[in-house]
């Protein structure tokens, strides 16, 4: 059977074997006319033009671009291990947002000077990643405007923790970098309070928790490292003053948030649900699938029903083995749940020792350190990576003599991704209530109460994030099956997997446009 596939139906347990394409065409016999070349006239000139365009593109969005990008986004740079501008703290006020929008407009203008059709496959993927990243960041600042309603965005402690714990330089050098950043903490939180015109209660409470943790980092961890350092006495004294001032600013922010939370409780607050319009826009930028959130939701609904039916059939088959003297419940969800509990009690899972290692999808196509490689490493589509991870689980279970128990547990994992999609979309666009969400998660996705509560909290604090696994997997699976239908017995599964992985973390919709012609051309 084939759980977690398009809802057209559940078919065989293992996909049919795929044959390799025919051998390369034999040479012409003596006296025969040579076969016509496969390439069109002018291919060398076209290739040279493409190389020139690639070089220009790589120069435009190479080292100079990344230097300016990290300077404008020092916290993001710290998170991925770039420390050149570690002493900078961007104060999140209107002036900094206006500058950010201006930079994004400039970078988009520079990007649009390149026609992606004139770039190589690798550079074309990078072009689309940059285009989406710049447009998404501009949309976030101008339309989504999370800076107005999410107090948890404002947290100075995380960059300080990174600088304390990353051994990229001697301790004293890192402490002096922190000393410079500390100077702007008070101004930073003053701007945060000015920004927050319509906060949600859920994000307000999260911000209180996170900033209280930040106080511990400054008062304890930072103070201890300063005491153990070889800083001069004058630097130690300055540190003491700036740590005290920073802690006062954080305490003031926390107190302000606590008072705000009480006011929001009394007068009402903005909903954490972002609504259908913003959800569809965020889905477009985050998922980059070419489809809509609504269509993915409807597909997930059908997939849930197909998975439940499949799992119920497997549970019926296995029931006498695990409950030899007990009648199977009529309710299919109860039947599945009880069997899953029994498998858990007996520590039965998917056998992994016999599974071949999956393809590893690279984060970038160019050699380490090259600009093109950096684009995919930094702006790569995480949904492609999530989907590839789910897809490789399918290829593992397809490649072995799978037991019904293993299929049931694989289906359970697939069901989790499907129900995550239903939860995320239902909560943010259809006002799904907490009781309905808990019913979906515990009765239909078979989660424990604790796991369901954690999922409910996550969906209140994030949006679109929970749909990534199912969205990415569905696109990869659909592409594979489309090519399998088109190529018939010429379809080569290992070639498909290797070719897909070669495109790195480009969006699947871009990989599809690049990969389909390539595989069709290679399979005469």
C-alpha positions in Angstrom: 0.0 0.0 0.0 1.1 3.5 -0.6 0.1 5.9 2.2 0.9 9.6 2.1 0.4 10.0 -1.6 -2.1 11.9 -3.8 -5.7 11.0 -2.7 -6.4 9.3 -6.0 -6.2 6.1 -4.0 -4.0 3.7 -2.1 -2.3 1.2 -4.5 0.4 -1.5 -4.2 2.7 -1.8 -1.2 5.8 -1.3 -3.2 6.1 0.7 -6.4 6.9 -1.3 -9.6 10.6 -1.5 -10.4 11.8 1.0 -12.8 14.1 0.2 -15.7 17.1 2.2 -16.8 16.9 4.1 -20.2 18.1 2.3 -23.3 21.8 2.2 -24.0 23.3 5.0 -26.0 22.6 4.9 -29.7 25.1 2.9 -31.7 27.4 4.6 -34.2 26.3 4.8 -37.9 27.3 1.8 -40.1 29.7 2.5 -42.9 28.0 4.2 -45.8 25.1 5.4 -43.7 24.5 9.1 -43.2 25.5 10.2 -39.7 22.5 11.0 -37.4 21.6 14.6 -37.1 23.1 16.3 -34.1 20.8 16.7 -31.0 21.8 20.3 -30.4 20.6 23.3 -32.3 22.8 25.6 -34.3 24.5 28.3 -32.3 24.7 26.3 -29.1 28.3 27.3 -28.4 27.5 31.0 -28.7 24.5 30.5 -26.4 26.6 28.6 -23.9 29.2 31.4 -23.9 26.6 34.0 -23.4 25.2 32.0 -20.4 28.6 31.7 -18.9 29.0 35.5 -19.2 25.6 36.1 -17.6 26.4 33.7 -14.8 29.7 35.5 -14.1 28.0 38.9 -14.0 25.2 37.6 -11.8 27.7 35.9 -9.5 29.7 39.2 -9.2 26.5 41.3 -8.6 25.3 39.0 -5.8 28.7 37.8 -4.5 31.0 39.0 -1.8 30.0 42.7 -2.0 26.3 41.9 -1.8 26.8 39.7 1.2 28.9 42.2 3.0 26.2 44.8 2.7 23.5 42.2 3.6 25.3 41.2 6.8 25.9 44.8 7.8 22.1 45.4 7.5 21.2 42.2 9.2 23.8 41.6 11.9 21.6 39.4 14.1 20.9 37.1 11.2 24.6 37.0 10.4 25.4 36.0 14.0 22.9 33.2 13.8 24.7 31.6 10.9 28.2 32.3 12.1 29.2 35.5 10.3 30.8 37.9 12.9 32.2 40.8 10.8 29.4 43.2 12.0 28.8 41.5 15.4 29.2 44.8 17.2 26.2 46.3 15.4 22.7 46.4 16.9 19.9 47.6 14.6 17.4 49.7 16.5 14.0 48.6 15.2 12.5 52.0 14.6 10.8 53.6 11.6 14.1 55.0 10.3 15.7 51.5 10.1 12.6 50.0 8.5 12.6 52.7 5.8 16.3 52.0 5.1 15.5 48.3 4.9 12.7 48.9 2.3 15.0 51.1 0.3 17.8 48.4 0.2 15.3 45.7 -0.8 14.0 47.9 -3.6 17.6 48.5 -4.8 18.5 44.8 -4.7 15.3 43.9 -6.6 16.1 46.4 -9.2 19.6 44.9 -9.6 18.1 41.4 -9.7 15.6 42.3 -12.4 18.4 43.4 -14.8 19.0 39.6 -15.2 16.7 37.5 -17.3 16.5 34.2 -15.4 16.0 32.4 -18.7 19.5 33.4 -19.8 21.1 31.9 -16.7 22.4 28.4 -16.1 20.2 26.0 -14.1 22.1 26.7 -10.9 22.1 30.4 -11.3 18.4 30.4 -12.3 17.6 28.7 -9.0 19.6 31.3 -7.1 17.8 34.1 -9.0 14.4 32.8 -7.9 15.5 32.4 -4.3 16.8 36.0 -4.1 13.6 37.3 -5.8 11.4 35.5 -3.3 13.6 36.5 -0.3 13.6 40.2 -1.2 9.9 40.3 -2.0 9.0 38.4 1.2 11.1 40.7 3.4 9.5 43.8 1.9 6.0 42.3 2.3 6.8 41.5 5.9 7.7 45.1 6.6 4.9 46.8 4.6 1.9 44.4 4.8 2.4 41.6 7.3 3.8 44.1 9.8 4.6 41.6 12.5 6.7 44.3 14.2 3.4 45.9 15.3 1.8 42.9 16.9 4.5 40.4 18.0 6.4 41.6 21.2 8.5 38.4 21.1 10.4 39.8 18.1 12.2 42.1 20.5 14.9 40.1 22.3 18.5 41.4 22.7 19.8 38.4 24.7 20.1 35.8 22.0 22.9 37.6 20.1 24.7 38.1 23.3 24.5 34.4 24.1 25.9 33.6 20.6 28.8 35.9 21.1 29.5 34.4 24.5 29.5 30.8 23.4 31.0 31.0 19.9 34.8 30.6 20.0 35.4 32.6 16.8 37.8 34.9 18.6 39.5 35.3 22.0 37.2 35.9 24.9 38.4 39.5 25.4 37.7 40.4 21.8 34.2 39.0 22.0 33.5 40.8 25.2 34.5 44.1 23.7 32.1 43.4 20.9 29.4 42.8 23.4 30.3 45.9 25.2 29.7 48.0 22.1 26.3 46.3 21.5 25.2 46.9 25.1 25.2 50.6 24.5 22.1 50.5 22.4 19.9 48.2 24.5 17.8 51.0 26.1 17.2 52.7 22.7 16.2 49.3 21.2 13.5 48.6 23.8 12.2 52.2 23.6 11.7 51.6 19.9 10.0 48.3 20.5 7.4 49.8 22.8 6.7 52.5 20.2 6.2 49.8 17.5 3.7 47.6 19.4 0.4 49.2 18.6 -1.8 46.1 18.4 0.0 43.1 20.1 -1.6 39.7 20.6 -1.8 38.3 24.1 -0.2 35.0 23.1 2.9 36.8 21.8 2.9 39.2 24.7 3.2 36.3 27.2 5.9 34.7 25.1 7.9 37.9 25.1 7.7 38.1 28.9 9.0 34.6 29.2 11.8 35.1 26.7 13.0 38.4 28.0 13.1 37.1 31.6 15.4 34.4 30.4 17.5 37.1 28.7 18.0 38.7 32.1 19.7 35.5 33.3 22.1 35.6 30.4 23.2 39.2 31.1 23.3 39.0 34.9 24.8 35.6 35.3 26.5 34.2 32.3 27.9 37.5 30.9 28.9 38.9 34.3 30.7 35.6 35.1 32.6 35.7 31.8 33.6 39.3 32.4 34.9 38.4 35.9 37.0 35.6 34.5 38.5 37.7 31.6 41.7 39.7 31.3 39.9 42.9 30.5 41.3 46.2 31.9 39.8 47.6 35.1 38.3 50.5 33.1 36.6 48.0 30.8 35.2 46.0 33.7 33.8 49.2 35.2 32.2 50.2 31.9 30.8 46.7 31.6 29.2 46.9 35.1 27.5 50.1 34.1 26.2 48.9 30.8 25.0 45.5 32.1 23.1 47.3 34.8 21.5 49.7 32.3 20.7 46.9 29.9 19.1 44.8 32.6 17.1 47.9 33.7 15.8 48.3 30.1 14.8 44.6 29.9 13.1 44.8 33.3 11.2 47.9 32.2 10.1 46.1 29.0 8.9 43.1 30.9 7.0 45.3 33.3 5.5 47.2 30.5 4.4 43.9 28.8 2.9 42.6 32.0 0.8 45.8 32.4 -0.1 45.6 28.7 -1.2 42.0 29.0 -3.6 42.9 31.8 -5.0 45.7 29.6 -5.4 43.4 26.7 -7.2 40.9 28.9 -9.7 43.7 30.0 -10.3 45.4 26.6 -9.5 42.7 24.1 -6.5 42.1 21.9 -5.7 41.4 18.3 -6.2 37.7 17.5 -3.2 35.5 17.0 -5.0 34.1 13.9 -3.7 35.9 10.8 -6.7 35.4 8.6 -7.1 34.0 5.1 -5.7 36.9 3.1 -2.4 37.2 5.0 -2.2 33.4 5.3 -2.3 32.9 1.5 0.3 35.6 1.0 2.6 34.2 3.6 2.1 30.7 2.1 3.2 32.0 -1.3 6.4 33.4 0.1 7.2 30.7 2.6 6.3 27.6 0.6 7.0 28.8 -3.0 5.0 26.0 -4.5 3.0 27.8 -7.2 -0.2 26.4 -5.6 -2.5 27.9 -2.9 -2.9 27.2 0.8 -6.6 26.4 0.2 -5.7 23.7 -2.4 -3.2 22.1 -0.1 -5.8 22.1 2.7 -8.3 20.4 0.5 -5.8 17.8 -0.5 -4.9 17.2 3.2 -8.5 16.6 3.9 -8.7 13.9 1.3 -5.4 12.5 2.3 -6.5 12.1 6.0 -9.5 10.1 4.9 -7.4 7.9 2.7 -4.9 7.3 5.4 -7.5 6.5 8.0 -9.1 4.0 5.7 -5.7 2.4 4.9 -4.7 2.2 8.5 -8.0 0.7 9.5 -7.5 -2.1 6.9 -4.1 -2.8 8.3 -5.3 -2.7 11.8 -8.1 -5.2 10.9 -5.4 -7.5 9.4 -3.1 -7.3 12.4 -5.8 -7.4 15.1 -5.9 -11.2 15.6 -2.1 -11.2 16.0 -2.0 -8.7 18.8 -5.5 -9.3 20.3 -6.2 -12.9 19.6 -9.3 -13.2 21.9 -10.7 -9.7 21.7 -13.2 -8.5 19.1 -12.0 -5.6 17.1 -13.8 -2.3 17.8 -16.3 -1.2 15.2 -15.0 2.4 15.4 -12.1 2.4 13.0 -10.2 5.2 14.8 -10.5 3.3 18.1 -9.3 0.2 16.4 -6.2 2.0 15.0 -5.5 3.7 18.3 -5.6 0.5 20.3 -3.3 -1.3 17.9 -0.8 1.6 17.8 -0.8 1.5 21.6 0.0 -2.2 21.6 2.8 -1.8 19.1 4.3 1.0 21.3 4.0 -1.3 24.3 5.9 -4.0 22.5 8.5 -1.5 21.1 7.7 -2.4 17.5 8.9 0.2 15.0 10.1 0.6 11.4 13.2 -1.5 10.9 16.0 0.8 10.0 19.2 -1.3 10.1 18.4 -2.7 6.7 17.5 0.6 5.1 19.9 2.0 2.6 21.3 5.5 3.3 19.1 8.1 1.6 20.3 10.7 -0.8 21.4 13.8 1.0 20.1 16.9 -0.7 22.9 19.5 -0.8 22.4 23.0 0.6 24.2 24.5 -2.4 25.4 23.5 -5.8 28.7 25.4 -6.1 31.9 24.7 -4.2 32.1 25.7 -0.6 32.7 29.4 -0.2 31.6 30.4 -3.7 28.9 33.1 -3.9 26.3 31.0 -5.7 26.7 28.4 -2.9 26.1 31.0 -0.3 22.9 32.0 -1.9 21.4 28.6 -1.5 22.9 28.1 1.9 21.4 31.3 3.2 18.2 31.8 1.2 17.5 28.2 0.3 13.9 26.9 0.4 13.5 25.0 3.7 10.3 23.4 2.3 12.3 21.6 -0.3 14.5 20.2 2.5 11.5 19.2 4.7 9.8 17.6 1.7 12.9 15.7 0.7 13.2 14.4 4.2 9.7 13.0 4.1 10.2 11.7 0.6 13.3 9.8 1.6 11.3 8.0 4.3 9.0 6.8 1.5 11.9 5.6 -0.6 13.3 3.7 2.4 10.1 1.9 3.1 9.5 1.2 -0.6 13.0 -0.4 -0.9 12.5 -3.2 1.6 10.3 -6.1 2.4 8.0 -4.0 4.6 5.8 -5.5 7.2 2.2 -4.4 7.8 3.4 -3.0 11.2 6.0 -0.9 9.5 3.5 0.4 7.0 1.1 1.3 9.8 3.8 3.3 11.7 4.9 5.0 8.5 1.3 5.9 7.8 1.1 7.3 11.3 4.0 9.7 10.6 2.4 10.7 7.3 -0.9 11.3 9.1 0.9 13.7 11.5 2.1 15.9 8.6 -1.4 15.9 7.0 -3.1 16.8 10.3 -0.4 19.5 11.0 -1.6 21.1 7.7 -5.2 20.8 8.6 -4.5 22.3 12.0 -2.4 25.2 10.8 -4.8 26.2 8.0 -7.9 25.5 10.1 -6.8 27.6 13.0 -5.6 30.6 11.1 -8.2 30.9 8.4 -11.3 29.0 9.7 -11.3 29.9 13.4 -10.8 26.3 14.5 -11.3 26.2 18.2 -9.0 24.7 20.8 -11.5 21.8 21.5 -11.7 21.0 17.8 -7.9 21.2 17.4 -7.4 18.9 20.4 -10.0 16.4 18.9 -8.1 16.5 15.6 -4.8 15.9 17.2 -5.7 13.3 19.8 -8.5 11.3 18.1 -7.6 11.6 14.4 -3.8 12.1 14.5 -3.4 9.8 17.6 -1.2 12.2 19.6 -1.0 12.2 23.4 -2.7 15.0 25.3 0.7 16.6 26.2 1.9 16.5 22.5 -1.4 17.9 21.4 -1.1 20.8 23.9 2.4 21.6 22.6 1.1 21.6 19.1 -1.7 23.9 20.0 0.7 26.4 21.6 2.9 26.2 18.5 0.1 27.0 16.1 -0.9 30.1 18.3 2.6 31.5 18.0 3.4 30.6 14.4 1.6 30.3 11.1 2.3 28.4 7.8 5.2 26.6 9.5 3.4 23.4 10.2 2.4 22.8 6.6 5.9 22.6 5.2 6.5 18.9 5.5 3.3 17.9 3.7 3.6 20.7 1.1 7.2 19.8 0.2 6.6 16.1 0.1 3.5 16.4 -2.1 5.3 18.5 -4.7 8.2 16.1 -4.9 6.0 13.0 -5.0 3.8 14.6 -7.7 6.8 15.4 -9.9 8.1 11.9 -9.6 4.7 10.3 -10.5 4.2 12.7 -13.4 7.6 11.8 -14.9 6.9 8.1 -14.2 3.6 8.3 -16.2 5.3 10.2 -19.0 8.3 8.0 -19.3 6.7 4.6 -18.6 9.2 1.8 -18.4 12.0 4.3 -19.3 11.6 5.9 -15.9 14.7 5.4 -13.7 14.1 6.0 -10.0 17.8 6.4 -8.9 18.3 8.9 -11.8 15.3 10.9 -10.6 16.5 11.0 -7.0 20.1 12.0 -8.0 18.9 14.6 -10.4 16.5 16.1 -8.0 19.2 16.3 -5.2 21.6 18.0 -7.6 19.4 21.2 -7.6 20.0 21.7 -3.9 17.5 23.8 -1.9 15.8 25.6 -4.9 12.0 25.6 -4.7 10.4 22.5 -6.1 8.4 24.5 -8.6 11.8 25.8 -10.0 13.4 22.3 -9.9 10.4 21.0 -11.8 10.8 23.5 -14.6 14.5 22.7 -14.8 14.4 18.9 -14.2 11.5 17.7 -16.3 13.0 18.8 -19.7 16.4 17.4 -18.6 15.1 13.9 -17.8 12.9 13.8 -20.8 15.8 14.6 -23.0 18.0 12.0 -21.4 15.4 9.2 -21.9 15.0 8.7 -25.6 
